[in-house]
Amino acid sequence: MRKLLLLPILVMLVTFTSCKDDEAEPFVETPLDLELKGNWENFETVAVFIDGQDKVAHTDTSRAVVKHSFNKPNMKMVHSVSGQEATVNYALPDSSGTRYIVISDSQNNQDVFEIKSLTATDMVWEKVVRYASYKKDDTYITSRRGTWTYKFRKVE
């Protein structure tokens, strides 16, 4: 009977004991990581909202420059007008087909963007959202979908 009482204690000791501290995995830089690495400026963002008849209902364009600095796994952003800064994490899921970038903030909220094009000097991201809203006058209107296109240029 006494041996049966010791069994749960032994199981707990084996379960919660490790040989050494877990070490962080080193980040492996893929060819896509190397293409992204460095400083970029998001110089134009275009939002297009499509209505229920597949027609453009509204378009917004922003030319406020947002600087992005990629250094895996971090991306630092600085808004040129407000001066606000943020550092988020980014990940590049399997890039054998369509290329995506996943941005995660400190609360683990995520945004997924498709990398539509990437050269040594230019990059374009796109995000499509179903039932996206836009503001017209003082009213928010929900569209069938919204597509945001982000245009970047590489800076030194």
C-alpha positions in Angstrom: 0.0 0.0 0.0 2.8 2.3 0.9 4.4 1.8 -2.6 1.1 2.9 -4.3 1.3 6.2 -2.4 4.8 6.8 -3.7 3.9 6.2 -7.3 2.1 9.6 -8.0 5.1 11.4 -6.4 7.5 9.6 -8.7 5.4 10.3 -11.8 5.3 14.1 -10.8 9.1 14.1 -10.3 9.8 12.5 -13.7 7.2 14.7 -15.5 8.4 18.1 -14.1 12.2 17.5 -14.2 14.3 18.1 -17.2 17.9 17.5 -17.9 18.8 21.1 -19.0 17.1 24.4 -19.7 15.4 24.6 -23.1 17.5 26.6 -25.5 16.0 29.0 -28.0 16.1 27.7 -31.6 18.4 29.8 -33.8 16.6 31.7 -36.5 17.3 30.2 -39.9 17.3 32.9 -42.7 15.7 31.7 -45.8 16.3 33.3 -49.2 13.0 35.3 -48.7 14.3 36.5 -45.3 17.5 37.7 -46.9 15.5 39.6 -49.6 13.4 41.3 -46.9 16.2 42.1 -44.5 17.0 45.8 -44.2 15.1 49.0 -44.4 12.0 49.6 -46.5 9.5 52.5 -46.8 5.8 51.9 -47.2 5.2 55.0 -49.3 1.6 54.3 -50.6 -1.4 52.3 -49.3 -4.5 51.9 -51.4 -7.7 50.5 -50.0 -10.4 49.5 -52.5 -13.9 48.5 -51.2 -16.1 46.3 -53.4 -19.9 46.3 -53.1 -22.4 43.4 -53.5 -22.5 43.8 -57.3 -18.7 43.5 -57.5 -18.2 47.1 -58.3 -15.9 49.6 -56.6 -17.9 51.4 -53.9 -15.0 53.4 -52.4 -11.3 53.9 -52.6 -8.8 55.4 -50.1 -5.2 56.3 -50.8 -2.6 57.1 -48.1 0.9 58.4 -48.9 2.1 58.7 -45.4 5.5 57.1 -45.2 6.0 54.3 -42.7 9.5 53.0 -42.3 10.0 49.3 -41.8 13.2 47.7 -40.6 13.3 43.9 -41.0 15.7 41.9 -38.8 14.3 38.4 -38.3 12.1 37.8 -36.2 11.5 41.6 -35.6 10.1 44.3 -37.7 10.4 47.9 -36.4 8.0 50.4 -37.9 8.2 54.2 -37.6 5.4 56.5 -38.9 6.9 59.6 -40.6 4.2 62.0 -39.6 3.3 61.0 -36.0 6.7 59.6 -35.1 5.0 56.6 -33.5 7.2 53.5 -33.3 6.2 49.8 -32.9 8.2 46.6 -33.0 6.4 43.5 -34.0 7.4 39.9 -34.9 7.1 38.6 -38.4 7.2 35.1 -39.8 7.3 33.8 -43.4 5.3 30.5 -43.7 6.3 28.0 -46.3 7.3 30.0 -49.3 7.3 27.2 -51.8 4.1 28.5 -53.3 2.3 31.8 -52.6 4.5 34.0 -50.3 2.9 35.3 -47.2 4.1 37.4 -44.2 2.5 37.0 -40.8 2.8 40.0 -38.5 2.3 39.4 -34.7 2.1 42.0 -32.0 2.9 41.6 -28.3 -0.7 40.4 -27.6 -0.2 37.8 -30.4 -2.8 39.5 -32.6 -1.9 38.5 -36.2 -2.3 40.0 -39.6 -1.5 38.1 -42.8 -0.4 39.7 -46.0 0.4 38.2 -49.4 3.7 39.3 -50.8 2.5 40.1 -54.4 5.9 41.1 -55.7 9.4 41.5 -54.4 12.6 42.8 -56.2 15.8 44.2 -54.9 14.2 47.7 -54.8 10.4 47.3 -54.6 7.8 45.3 -52.8 4.0 45.0 -52.8 1.8 43.4 -50.1 -1.9 42.8 -50.3 -4.5 42.0 -47.7 -8.1 41.1 -48.6 -10.8 41.3 -45.9 -14.4 40.1 -46.3 -17.1 42.6 -45.2 -14.6 45.4 -44.7 -15.9 48.8 -43.5 -15.1 52.3 -44.7 -16.2 55.7 -43.5 -18.3 58.0 -45.7 -19.2 61.3 -44.1 -20.0 60.3 -40.5 -21.2 56.8 -41.3 -19.4 53.5 -41.5 -20.5 51.4 -44.5 -19.7 47.7 -44.8 -18.6 46.5 -48.2 -18.5 43.0 -49.6 -14.7 43.0 -49.4 -11.8 45.4 -49.0 -8.4 45.0 -50.6 -5.4 46.9 -49.2 -2.3 47.2 -51.3 0.9 48.4 -49.7 3.7 49.6 -51.8 7.3 49.6 -50.5 10.7 50.8 -51.7 14.1 49.7 -50.3 16.1 52.4 -48.6 19.7 52.4 -47.3 
